[in-house]
Amino acid sequence: MDARILVSVSEDKMKALLSIIPAVGSGCLPTKSSLMTVLGENGIVEGISEEILNSILERSGREELVTDEIVAQGLIPFQESEALKFLIDIQADQEVLIPVEAGDVIAEIVSCEDGDSIGLNVLGEPLSEDENKSLKVDEHFKIKEDETGKQLIAGVKGLICIEENRLIIKSKKVFKGDVSRTNGNIQFPGTIEIIGSVLSGIYINAGNDLKVRDVVEASLLSSSGSILIGRGVKGDRKAVLRSNKDINLGFAENSNLMSNGNILYKKALMNCQIKCNGKILSQAEGTRIIGGRIKVKNGLSADSIGSERGAVTFISFGQDYLVEDQINVMDREIEQLNSHLESLELMMKTAEHKGQQKKLMGLRKKKIQYLKVQEKKVVKNFLMKDKFELHFDSEIKVSGTIFPGTVFESHGRKLEINERITSQTVFFDSETGKISIKQI
């Protein structure tokens, strides 16, 4: 059976969609000519994308099912003598929110031949008087021009839509009040701002920055940008904050903090599990770090570390602890491969004993594949462990007191504090290979 080509047109006639049912047996595959013929038979003459047609032909050649692929877009009036041919699936008459990244190409800007900004649908028909209004864009868009032509570019991350003949990107979601299980979790591709607190049992995921005016309880907060907490985190050993950039807060207690940038705090970090690929920086006087386990690549500052009662406070510094995480993952994967190989060995012995030669050959082939994967992972793991041993300049600066019970670690070396000391800088001495202390 030959491949079947199906074409449909949206209600507003601004989009043409193409589907292909793959050929069966020795049936003929679609060609560029056959696609254009079917589009022509359906009256599609405007805004046909050569790039998309070529992609469809390539996929159908791999016997993939193509369903409702947008192959043509009408022209929407933009500004004098220009129109927009959208490269995303958006319609002016629908409240559709489409996620976009900064730098995404939204539309091609086409110059109108007759000098007037007149819109056309995919059938080549001029738009009605109501439809033929120039589409405005907000300040979040940029126009890029090069030898290939002009394009409309998203300047920020967020949700794009058309409202009242205006193309906008909603880059920020504001939530007034406390976020609780009553009103549910929040996910948004741009910035999220919560004018209140985040109560226990909530998941919030921001594609950009995440701001909470008051307190965060035992919840999971994730941000591709920075996290800013107005007051602090009362984690109850369940709160997790993950940030691709900085975390800025007043205090954190019984919480897990993971930052690819810096962590800035104004009061205290108490009994926290922290991984920081930048610095942990004190932003006020009287800051304290008490208890917990901290891993910080580029050092930290505090007024005091530990407590009068000898709270065990463990601080590792001077290494890339994200690499350490990758090593741990790789170790587990290698362990699983070893387990699979042991199982294969037993299966091969059984198959050989029973004279199942065909099965034995299949198992041997699988074993070779596993051994190749294992070899690559072992080499990669070795290189990562070598990378983890690299030293990064970092210092632990304590303007006040370091209490007994505090333990510093770097490159496998440890320094335990057994008596109270004040105004000290702790650092790793690369020449001696030891952790040393000097007066501030």
C-alpha positions in Angstrom: 0.0 0.0 0.0 1.3 3.4 -0.9 1.8 6.0 1.7 -1.3 8.1 2.3 -1.1 11.9 2.6 -3.8 13.7 4.5 -4.1 17.5 4.8 -6.4 19.6 7.0 -6.9 23.3 7.5 -7.6 25.1 10.8 -10.9 26.9 11.3 -9.3 30.3 10.9 -7.5 29.1 7.7 -4.2 30.3 9.2 -2.6 26.8 9.4 -2.4 23.8 7.2 -1.6 20.5 8.9 -0.3 17.4 7.2 -0.4 13.7 8.3 1.2 10.7 6.6 0.2 7.1 7.0 3.4 5.1 6.2 3.6 2.9 3.1 3.2 -0.9 3.6 5.4 -3.5 1.9 6.6 -2.3 -1.5 4.2 0.7 -1.5 5.5 4.1 -2.7 7.0 6.5 -0.2 5.9 10.2 -0.3 8.0 12.6 -2.4 8.4 16.4 -2.4 6.3 16.5 -5.5 3.5 14.3 -4.1 3.3 16.5 -0.9 3.1 19.7 -3.0 0.4 18.1 -5.2 -1.8 17.2 -2.3 -1.3 20.7 -0.7 -2.2 22.3 -4.0 -5.3 20.1 -4.3 -6.4 21.4 -0.9 -5.8 25.0 -2.0 -2.7 25.5 0.2 -0.6 28.2 -1.5 0.7 30.5 1.2 3.3 30.1 3.9 4.5 26.6 3.0 7.7 25.7 4.9 10.3 23.9 2.8 12.2 23.0 5.9 9.3 21.3 7.5 8.4 19.4 4.3 12.0 18.1 4.1 11.9 17.0 7.7 8.6 15.2 7.1 10.1 13.4 4.1 13.1 12.3 6.1 10.9 11.0 8.9 8.5 9.2 6.6 11.6 7.6 5.0 12.3 6.1 8.4 8.7 4.8 8.5 7.7 7.2 11.2 4.1 8.2 11.6 3.6 11.9 10.9 0.5 13.4 12.6 -0.9 16.9 12.2 2.4 18.5 11.4 2.0 22.3 10.7 3.4 22.7 7.1 2.0 26.2 6.3 1.2 29.3 8.3 -0.7 32.3 7.1 0.7 35.9 7.2 -0.4 38.2 10.0 0.0 42.0 9.5 2.8 43.2 11.7 4.0 46.7 10.9 4.1 48.8 7.7 4.9 46.7 4.6 5.6 43.6 6.8 3.8 40.5 8.1 4.5 37.6 10.5 4.8 34.0 9.6 4.7 32.2 12.9 7.0 29.3 13.5 5.0 28.2 16.6 1.5 26.9 16.9 -0.4 30.0 18.0 -3.8 31.5 17.1 -5.2 34.9 17.8 -8.7 33.6 18.5 -7.6 31.1 21.2 -6.3 31.7 24.7 -3.3 29.4 24.2 -0.2 29.7 26.4 3.0 28.4 24.7 6.3 28.1 26.7 9.3 29.7 25.1 12.9 30.2 26.0 14.9 33.4 25.6 16.4 33.3 22.1 13.6 31.2 20.5 12.6 32.2 17.0 8.9 33.0 17.1 8.2 34.2 13.6 9.7 35.1 10.3 9.1 38.8 9.3 8.1 38.9 5.7 8.1 42.0 3.4 4.8 42.4 1.5 5.2 42.7 -2.2 2.6 45.4 -2.8 4.0 47.6 0.0 1.0 47.2 2.2 0.9 45.1 5.4 -2.0 42.9 4.3 -2.4 39.5 5.9 -3.2 36.3 4.0 -4.4 32.9 5.1 -2.9 29.6 3.8 -5.4 29.6 1.0 -3.9 32.9 -0.2 -7.1 34.9 0.7 -6.8 38.4 2.3 -7.9 38.5 5.9 -11.1 40.2 6.8 -11.1 43.9 7.9 -11.3 42.8 11.5 -8.5 40.3 11.2 -6.3 42.5 9.1 -5.1 44.7 12.0 -1.4 45.0 12.6 -0.3 42.8 15.5 1.6 44.6 18.2 4.3 43.1 20.3 5.4 43.8 23.8 8.9 44.8 25.1 10.0 41.2 25.6 10.6 40.7 21.9 13.6 41.5 19.7 14.0 41.7 16.0 17.0 40.0 14.5 18.1 40.7 10.9 20.9 38.9 8.9 21.6 37.7 5.4 18.8 35.1 5.7 16.1 37.7 6.6 14.3 39.1 9.6 13.1 37.2 12.6 11.0 37.9 15.7 12.9 36.6 18.7 11.8 35.9 22.3 13.8 38.1 24.6 12.9 36.3 27.9 11.7 32.9 29.1 7.9 32.6 29.7 4.5 31.9 28.2 3.6 33.5 24.9 0.1 34.3 23.8 -2.0 36.8 21.9 -4.3 39.1 23.9 -6.3 41.9 22.3 -4.3 41.8 19.1 -1.1 42.1 21.1 1.6 39.4 21.2 3.0 39.1 24.7 5.3 37.0 26.8 4.1 36.4 30.3 7.5 36.2 32.0 6.3 36.4 35.6 3.7 34.7 37.7 2.6 36.4 40.9 0.8 34.5 43.6 -0.8 36.6 46.4 -1.1 34.8 49.7 0.3 31.6 51.1 0.8 28.6 48.9 -0.6 25.5 50.5 -2.1 22.1 49.6 -5.4 23.8 49.3 -4.3 25.8 46.2 -1.7 23.3 45.0 1.7 23.2 43.4 3.1 25.8 41.0 5.1 25.4 37.8 5.9 28.3 35.4 8.6 28.7 32.7 9.5 32.2 33.8 9.8 34.0 37.2 7.5 33.1 40.1 6.9 35.6 42.9 4.9 34.5 46.0 3.7 37.3 48.2 3.3 35.2 51.3 4.7 31.9 52.5 5.1 28.3 51.1 3.6 25.9 53.5 4.5 22.2 53.9 4.0 19.6 51.2 4.3 21.9 48.2 6.3 21.6 45.0 7.3 24.8 43.1 9.3 24.8 39.9 10.4 28.1 38.3 12.0 28.3 34.8 13.7 31.5 35.9 13.9 33.2 39.4 11.8 32.2 42.4 10.9 34.7 45.0 9.1 34.1 48.3 8.3 37.1 50.5 8.0 35.3 53.9 8.8 31.7 55.1 9.3 28.4 53.3 8.3 25.2 55.3 8.9 21.5 54.4 8.5 21.9 50.6 10.5 21.4 47.4 11.5 24.6 45.6 13.4 24.3 42.3 14.7 27.2 40.1 16.6 27.5 36.9 17.6 31.0 38.1 18.0 32.2 41.6 15.9 31.6 44.8 15.2 34.6 47.1 13.5 33.9 50.4 12.4 37.1 52.3 12.6 35.5 55.8 13.9 32.0 55.9 13.3 28.2 55.7 11.9 26.1 58.5 12.6 22.7 56.8 11.6 20.1 59.4 14.3 17.9 57.7 12.2 17.8 54.5 12.6 21.1 52.8 14.7 21.0 49.6 15.9 24.2 47.7 17.6 23.6 44.3 18.9 26.6 42.4 20.9 26.8 39.2 22.2 30.2 40.3 22.2 31.8 43.8 20.1 31.2 47.0 19.5 34.3 49.1 17.7 34.0 52.4 17.6 35.2 56.0 18.0 31.8 57.7 17.6 28.0 57.1 17.1 25.3 59.6 16.8 21.5 59.1 16.9 22.0 55.3 18.6 20.7 52.2 20.2 23.5 50.1 21.8 22.9 46.6 23.1 25.9 44.7 25.2 26.0 41.5 26.1 29.6 42.4 26.4 31.3 45.8 24.4 31.0 49.0 23.9 34.4 50.8 22.4 34.4 54.3 21.7 37.0 57.0 21.2 35.1 60.3 21.9 31.4 60.6 22.3 28.0 58.9 21.3 25.4 61.4 21.5 21.6 61.0 21.4 21.9 57.2 22.7 19.6 54.4 24.3 22.0 51.9 26.0 21.7 48.5 27.3 24.9 47.1 29.3 25.2 43.9 30.2 28.9 44.7 30.6 30.6 48.0 28.5 30.7 51.2 28.5 34.4 52.2 27.5 36.2 55.4 25.4 39.3 54.6 25.2 40.7 58.2 26.8 40.7 61.6 26.3 37.9 64.0 25.7 35.1 61.4 26.1 31.5 62.6 26.5 28.1 61.1 25.5 25.4 63.6 25.4 21.6 63.0 24.8 19.9 59.7 27.0 18.9 56.8 28.3 21.6 54.3 30.2 21.1 51.1 31.3 24.4 49.5 33.6 24.7 46.5 34.9 28.3 47.0 34.8 28.9 50.7 32.5 30.6 53.2 32.2 33.4 55.7 30.5 33.5 59.1 30.7 35.2 62.5 30.7 31.8 64.3 30.7 28.1 63.5 29.5 25.4 65.9 27.9 26.0 69.3 28.7 26.0 73.1 27.1 22.6 73.3 29.6 21.1 70.8 27.2 20.6 67.9 29.0 18.5 65.3 29.4 20.8 62.2 31.1 19.2 59.2 32.5 21.5 56.5 34.2 20.3 53.3 35.7 22.9 51.0 38.0 23.5 48.0 36.6 20.8 45.6 33.9 20.5 43.0 31.2 18.6 44.8 28.9 18.4 41.7 31.6 16.2 40.2 31.5 14.1 43.3 27.8 13.6 42.8 28.5 12.5 39.2 31.1 10.0 40.5 28.6 8.5 42.9 26.1 8.1 40.1 28.7 6.5 37.9 29.8 4.1 40.7 26.2 2.9 41.1 25.9 2.4 37.3 29.2 0.4 37.2 28.0 -1.7 40.1 24.8 -2.5 38.3 26.7 -3.5 35.1 28.9 -5.8 37.2 25.8 -7.4 38.6 24.4 -7.9 35.1 27.6 -9.4 33.9 27.6 -11.9 36.8 24.1 -12.9 35.9 25.1 -13.3 32.2 28.0 -15.6 33.2 25.6 -17.9 35.1 23.1 -17.9 32.2 25.9 -18.7 29.7 27.2 -21.6 31.8 23.6 -23.0 32.0 23.1 -22.6 28.2 26.5 -24.3 27.5 25.6 -27.1 29.8 22.3 -27.7 28.1 23.8 -27.4 24.6 21.7 -24.3 23.7 24.2 -22.9 21.2 21.9 -20.3 19.7 21.0 -18.9 23.1 24.7 -19.0 24.1 25.8 -17.0 21.1 23.1 -14.3 21.9 24.3 -14.1 25.5 27.9 -13.8 24.4 27.0 -10.9 22.1 25.2 -9.2 25.0 28.1 -9.7 27.3 30.5 -8.0 24.8 28.1 -5.1 24.6 28.0 -4.8 28.4 31.8 -5.0 28.6 32.2 -2.2 26.1 29.8 0.0 28.0 31.5 -0.9 31.3 34.9 0.0 29.8 33.7 3.5 28.8 32.1 4.1 32.2 35.2 3.0 34.1 37.4 5.3 32.0 35.0 8.2 32.4 34.8 7.6 36.2 38.6 7.6 36.5 38.7 10.9 34.7 36.0 12.4 36.9 37.8 11.2 40.1 41.0 12.9 38.8 39.0 16.0 38.2 37.5 15.9 41.7 41.0 16.0 43.1 41.6 19.5 41.6 41.9 22.2 44.2 40.0 25.4 44.1 41.2 28.4 46.1 38.9 28.7 49.0 39.0 30.0 52.6 36.7 29.6 55.6 36.7 33.0 57.2 35.3 33.2 60.8 35.4 36.7 62.4 34.1 35.4 65.7 34.3 31.9 67.3 34.9 28.4 66.0 33.6 26.0 68.7 34.8 22.5 69.5 32.9 19.9 67.5 33.6 21.6 64.2 35.4 19.4 61.6 36.9 20.8 58.4 37.7 18.5 55.5 39.4 19.0 52.1 41.0 16.4 49.7 40.6 13.7 52.3 42.4 15.6 55.0 40.6 16.6 58.2 41.0 19.1 60.9 39.0 18.7 64.1 38.6 21.7 66.4 39.0 20.6 70.1 39.2 24.0 71.8 37.6 27.4 71.1 39.4 29.7 68.7 38.5 33.2 67.4 39.1 35.3 64.3 40.6 32.6 62.2 40.9 31.7 58.5 40.9 28.0 57.6 42.5 27.0 54.3 44.0 24.0 52.5 47.8 24.4 52.1 48.6 22.8 48.7 52.3 22.7 49.5 52.0 20.7 52.7 48.8 18.9 51.7 47.3 19.8 55.1 44.5 22.0 56.4 45.9 25.1 58.1 44.7 28.0 60.2 45.9 31.6 60.3 44.8 34.7 62.3 42.5 37.1 60.4 
